Amino acid sequence: MTVMPTAGVMPGGHFTAEFARLRDNICTVVRGKREAVELALICLFAEGHLLIEDIPGVGKTTIARALAASLDGQCHRIQFTPDLLPSDVTGVSIFDQRTREFTFHPGPVFANIVLADEINRASPKTQSALLEVMQEQHVTVDGTAHAVPRPFVVVGTQNPVDMDGTYPLPEAQLDRFLMRISVGYPDHQAELEVLAGRHQSRQVEDLKPVLRLDDVAALARAAEQVYMAPTVSDYLVRVVAATRQAPGVRLGASPRGSLALARTAKVKAAAAGRGYVTPEDVKALAGHVLGHRVLVTSEARVKGVTAESVVAGAVASVPVPHEPARA
């Protein structure tokens, strides 16, 4: 049963229409992956960073590039490799002999959308170069803070950590990503279209921006006003807490996970044209928001326990509220 609020803020049809317009623009390039695209947009309007994890060749980078091409902002792509240095990401101060002063030269992280391609192929030292900027929205070099443009979104792609030549992302960096999603294989019809070349004329380079950055910021503020009833907030916190108490868990979802789940649930509700969050919104996003924040012990992994199964168990174990909410 849906929990209905007695009062709330309706985002109106404008949010739903703009969300759909952006989704449809991306889906002209990314075939058969509507759910993955919608999850990426939920992350965007929740003003968070996105991690796309899957095997090579299923469209991780294409989704990230299509998202960037659909927005009227600056996008930089960083190809993460084992020899990439932190200064290659953040920038460096170089001594200018003419002025006799050090001048900061910004790195590719200074953009609205930063595509960190195959992020887990870089060393942990280089990966950690993103920690400060993903959380604080600025880079500190030689004691001076340099702000990045706003909005600022990092879209990281990575192959599964059990593949050759990859490094597991540090727990602190995983926690910086608002959501982690997978793309998966295309369905039969979509793969037939790829094989037949029916969408060869639709490439990422052909996409035109459909939203300005100011529009994205305004829509994000509208989503923040979506009402979350106290009963739904209580349900959300109980789900997150259950990930910390499950057997075999070494690290449960942090309070940042609770905040992230609330933000994304509000965007999902707004995209559906609702001015209130339901428990179903929380349940639908829990795996994508909490899964990468949960670490299981090695003994539990041997028994087949995964972070995904822990989150699914947490959702199943917490009773869903049924009574009407009071604003």
C-alpha positions as CSV (number, residue, x, y, z in Angstrom):
1,M,0.0,0.0,0.0
2,T,1.2,3.5,-0.8
3,V,1.9,6.0,1.9
4,M,0.0,9.1,1.0
5,P,0.9,12.5,2.5
6,T,-1.7,15.0,3.6
7,A,0.5,17.8,2.3
8,G,3.5,18.1,0.0
9,V,5.2,20.0,-2.8
10,M,4.2,19.0,-6.3
11,P,7.1,19.4,-8.8
12,G,4.5,19.7,-11.6
13,G,4.5,18.3,-15.1
14,H,7.5,20.4,-16.0
15,F,10.0,18.2,-14.2
16,T,8.5,15.0,-15.7
17,A,8.5,16.5,-19.2
18,E,12.1,17.7,-19.0
19,F,13.2,14.4,-17.4
20,A,11.6,12.5,-20.3
21,R,13.0,14.8,-22.9
22,L,16.5,14.3,-21.6
23,R,16.0,10.5,-21.3
24,D,14.6,10.2,-24.8
25,N,17.5,12.2,-26.3
26,I,20.0,9.8,-24.7
27,C,18.0,6.7,-25.7
28,T,18.4,7.6,-29.4
29,V,22.0,6.5,-29.0
30,V,21.8,4.1,-26.1
31,R,19.4,1.4,-27.4
32,G,17.4,-0.9,-25.1
33,K,18.7,0.6,-21.9
34,R,16.0,2.9,-20.7
35,E,16.2,1.8,-17.1
36,A,19.9,2.4,-16.9
37,V,19.5,5.8,-18.5
38,E,16.7,6.8,-16.1
39,L,18.9,5.8,-13.1
40,A,21.7,7.9,-14.5
41,L,19.3,10.9,-14.7
42,I,18.1,10.3,-11.2
43,C,21.7,10.6,-10.1
44,L,22.2,13.8,-12.1
45,F,19.1,15.6,-10.7
46,A,20.0,14.4,-7.2
47,E,23.3,16.3,-7.8
48,G,25.5,13.3,-7.1
49,H,28.3,11.3,-8.8
50,L,27.6,8.1,-10.7
51,L,29.6,4.9,-11.0
52,I,28.7,2.6,-13.9
53,E,30.2,-0.9,-13.4
54,D,29.9,-3.7,-16.0
55,I,31.9,-5.8,-18.4
56,P,33.5,-4.2,-21.5
57,G,31.4,-3.5,-24.5
58,V,27.9,-3.0,-23.1
59,G,27.8,0.8,-23.4
60,K,29.1,2.2,-20.1
61,T,31.1,5.0,-21.8
62,T,28.4,5.6,-24.3
63,I,25.8,6.4,-21.6
64,A,28.3,8.8,-19.9
65,R,29.2,10.5,-23.2
66,A,25.5,10.8,-24.3
67,L,24.6,12.3,-20.9
68,A,27.3,14.9,-21.3
69,A,26.4,15.7,-24.9
70,S,22.7,16.2,-23.9
71,L,23.7,19.0,-21.5
72,D,24.9,22.5,-22.5
73,G,28.0,22.3,-20.3
74,Q,31.7,21.6,-20.4
75,C,32.7,17.9,-20.4
76,H,36.2,16.4,-20.0
77,R,37.1,12.8,-20.4
78,I,40.0,11.3,-18.4
79,Q,41.2,7.9,-19.5
80,F,42.5,6.3,-16.3
81,T,45.6,4.1,-16.8
82,P,48.2,2.6,-14.4
83,D,50.7,5.4,-15.2
84,L,48.3,8.3,-14.7
85,L,49.4,10.7,-12.0
86,P,47.3,12.7,-9.5
87,S,48.5,16.0,-11.1
88,D,47.2,14.7,-14.5
89,V,43.8,14.8,-13.0
90,T,43.7,17.9,-10.7
91,G,46.3,20.1,-12.4
92,V,49.7,21.5,-11.4
93,S,51.4,24.7,-10.4
94,I,54.2,25.7,-12.9
95,F,56.8,28.3,-12.3
96,D,56.5,31.2,-14.7
97,Q,60.0,32.7,-15.3
98,R,58.5,35.8,-16.8
99,T,56.4,36.7,-13.7
100,R,58.7,34.9,-11.2
101,E,55.5,33.3,-9.8
102,F,53.8,29.9,-9.8
103,T,50.8,29.7,-12.0
104,F,48.1,27.0,-11.5
105,H,47.2,25.1,-14.7
106,P,43.8,23.4,-14.1
107,G,43.6,19.7,-14.9
108,P,40.7,18.0,-16.8
109,V,38.7,17.7,-13.5
110,F,37.7,21.3,-14.0
111,A,34.5,20.7,-15.9
112,N,30.8,20.3,-15.3
113,I,30.8,16.7,-16.2
114,V,34.0,14.6,-15.8
115,L,34.0,11.2,-17.4
116,A,36.5,9.1,-15.5
117,D,36.8,6.2,-17.9
118,E,37.9,2.8,-16.5
119,I,38.6,4.5,-13.2
120,N,39.7,1.3,-11.5
121,R,42.7,0.9,-13.9
122,A,44.5,3.8,-12.2
123,S,46.6,3.3,-9.0
124,P,44.9,4.0,-5.7
125,K,47.1,7.1,-5.3
126,T,45.6,8.6,-8.5
127,Q,42.1,7.5,-7.6
128,S,42.4,9.3,-4.3
129,A,43.0,12.5,-6.2
130,L,39.3,12.7,-6.8
131,L,38.3,12.4,-3.1
132,E,38.5,16.0,-2.2
133,V,36.9,17.4,-5.3
134,M,34.0,14.9,-5.3
135,Q,33.1,15.9,-1.8
136,E,34.2,19.6,-1.4
137,Q,33.8,20.8,-5.0
138,H,37.3,22.2,-5.1
139,V,40.9,21.1,-5.6
140,T,43.7,22.2,-3.2
141,V,47.1,22.6,-4.8
142,D,50.1,24.1,-2.9
143,G,47.7,25.2,-0.1
144,T,45.3,27.1,-2.4
145,A,41.8,25.9,-3.1
146,H,40.5,26.1,-6.6
147,A,36.8,25.7,-7.1
148,V,35.4,23.6,-9.9
149,P,32.5,24.7,-12.1
150,R,28.9,24.1,-10.8
151,P,27.1,21.8,-11.3
152,F,29.9,19.3,-11.0
153,V,29.3,15.6,-11.7
154,V,31.8,12.8,-11.9
155,V,30.7,9.8,-14.1
156,G,33.0,6.9,-13.5
157,T,33.1,3.7,-15.4
158,Q,34.8,0.5,-14.3
159,N,35.1,-3.1,-15.2
160,P,34.5,-5.7,-12.5
161,V,37.4,-5.8,-10.0
162,D,38.1,-9.4,-10.7
163,M,39.3,-8.6,-14.2
164,D,43.0,-8.4,-15.0
165,G,44.7,-5.0,-14.6
166,T,42.2,-3.4,-12.2
167,Y,42.4,-2.0,-8.7
168,P,39.5,-2.0,-6.2
169,L,38.3,1.5,-5.5
170,P,39.0,2.6,-1.9
171,E,36.0,2.5,0.5
172,A,36.1,6.3,1.0
173,Q,35.9,6.9,-2.8
174,L,33.1,4.4,-3.3
175,D,31.1,6.3,-0.6
176,R,31.6,9.5,-2.7
177,F,29.5,8.0,-5.5
178,L,25.8,8.6,-5.0
179,M,24.8,5.6,-7.1
180,R,26.3,2.6,-8.8
181,I,24.5,1.1,-11.7
182,S,25.0,-1.7,-14.2
183,V,24.2,-1.7,-17.9
184,G,23.8,-5.3,-18.7
185,Y,23.5,-7.0,-22.1
186,P,20.9,-5.6,-24.6
187,D,17.7,-7.5,-25.2
188,H,17.3,-9.5,-28.3
189,Q,15.6,-6.8,-30.4
190,A,18.0,-4.1,-29.4
191,E,21.0,-6.3,-30.3
192,L,19.4,-7.1,-33.6
193,E,19.1,-3.4,-34.4
194,V,22.8,-2.9,-33.5
195,L,23.7,-5.8,-35.8
196,A,21.6,-4.4,-38.6
197,G,23.2,-1.0,-38.2
198,R,19.8,0.7,-38.0
199,H,21.0,3.5,-35.7
200,Q,24.4,4.2,-37.4
201,S,23.2,7.7,-38.1
202,R,22.6,8.3,-34.4
203,Q,26.0,8.7,-32.8
204,V,27.0,10.5,-29.6
205,E,28.6,13.2,-31.7
206,D,25.2,13.9,-33.4
207,L,23.4,14.6,-30.1
208,K,22.3,18.2,-29.4
209,P,22.0,19.7,-25.9
210,V,18.4,19.6,-24.7
211,L,19.0,21.2,-21.2
212,R,21.0,24.1,-20.0
213,L,23.0,23.7,-16.8
214,D,20.8,26.4,-15.2
215,D,17.8,24.2,-16.0
216,V,19.4,21.2,-14.4
217,A,20.1,23.2,-11.2
218,A,16.5,24.5,-11.2
219,L,15.0,21.0,-11.6
220,A,17.3,19.6,-8.9
221,R,16.0,22.3,-6.5
222,A,12.5,21.4,-7.4
223,A,13.1,17.8,-6.6
224,E,14.5,18.7,-3.2
225,Q,11.0,20.1,-2.3
226,V,9.3,16.7,-2.8
227,Y,7.7,15.7,0.5
228,M,8.9,12.7,2.4
229,A,6.6,11.7,5.2
230,P,8.1,10.9,8.7
231,T,6.9,7.2,8.3
232,V,8.8,6.9,5.0
233,S,11.9,8.6,6.5
234,D,11.8,6.1,9.4
235,Y,11.4,3.2,6.9
236,L,14.4,4.5,4.9
237,V,16.6,4.8,8.0
238,R,15.7,1.3,9.2
239,V,16.6,-0.2,5.8
240,V,20.0,1.5,5.9
241,A,20.6,0.4,9.5
242,A,19.7,-3.2,8.6
243,T,22.7,-3.3,6.3
244,R,24.9,-2.7,9.3
245,Q,23.5,-5.5,11.3
246,A,23.3,-8.3,8.7
247,P,25.5,-11.3,9.3
248,G,28.8,-11.3,7.4
249,V,28.9,-7.6,7.0
250,R,32.3,-5.9,7.6
251,L,31.0,-2.4,6.8
252,G,27.4,-1.3,6.5
253,A,26.0,1.7,4.7
254,S,27.0,5.1,6.2
255,P,24.7,8.0,7.1
256,R,25.8,9.4,3.8
257,G,24.0,6.5,2.3
258,S,20.8,7.5,4.1
259,L,21.0,11.0,2.7
260,A,21.8,9.7,-0.8
261,L,18.8,7.3,-0.7
262,A,16.5,10.2,0.4
263,R,17.8,12.5,-2.4
264,T,17.4,9.9,-5.1
265,A,14.0,8.8,-3.9
266,K,12.7,12.4,-4.2
267,V,14.0,12.7,-7.8
268,K,12.3,9.4,-8.7
269,A,9.1,10.6,-7.3
270,A,9.4,13.9,-9.1
271,A,10.1,12.1,-12.4
272,A,6.9,10.1,-11.9
273,G,5.0,13.4,-11.4
274,R,4.4,12.9,-7.7
275,G,5.0,15.4,-4.9
276,Y,5.7,12.8,-2.3
277,V,8.0,9.8,-1.8
278,T,6.6,6.3,-1.4
279,P,8.3,3.2,0.2
280,E,8.4,1.8,-3.3
281,D,10.7,4.6,-4.4
282,V,13.1,3.7,-1.6
283,K,12.9,0.0,-2.3
284,A,13.6,0.5,-6.1
285,L,16.7,2.6,-5.4
286,A,18.2,0.9,-2.4
287,G,20.4,-1.5,-4.3
288,H,21.8,1.1,-6.5
289,V,22.5,3.6,-3.7
290,L,23.6,1.3,-0.9
291,G,25.1,-1.7,-2.6
292,H,28.6,-0.2,-3.2
293,R,28.6,1.1,0.4
294,V,28.4,-2.4,1.9
295,L,31.4,-4.6,2.4
296,V,31.1,-8.2,3.4
297,T,33.8,-10.3,5.1
298,S,35.9,-12.8,3.1
299,E,34.3,-15.7,5.0
300,A,30.8,-14.4,4.0
301,R,31.9,-14.1,0.3
302,V,33.0,-17.7,0.3
303,K,29.5,-18.6,1.4
304,G,28.0,-16.7,-1.5
305,V,27.0,-13.5,0.5
306,T,27.3,-10.3,-1.6
307,A,26.7,-6.7,-1.0
308,E,23.6,-6.9,-3.2
309,S,22.2,-9.8,-1.3
310,V,22.7,-7.9,2.0
311,V,20.8,-4.9,0.7
312,A,18.0,-7.1,-0.7
313,G,17.8,-8.8,2.7
314,A,17.7,-5.5,4.5
315,V,14.8,-4.3,2.3
316,A,12.9,-7.5,2.8
317,S,13.4,-7.5,6.6
318,V,12.0,-4.0,7.3
319,P,8.2,-3.8,7.4
320,V,6.7,-1.3,4.9
321,P,4.6,1.4,6.6
322,H,1.0,1.4,5.6
323,E,-0.7,4.1,7.6
324,P,-1.4,7.5,6.0
325,A,1.3,10.0,6.8
326,R,0.6,13.3,8.5
327,A,2.5,16.4,7.3
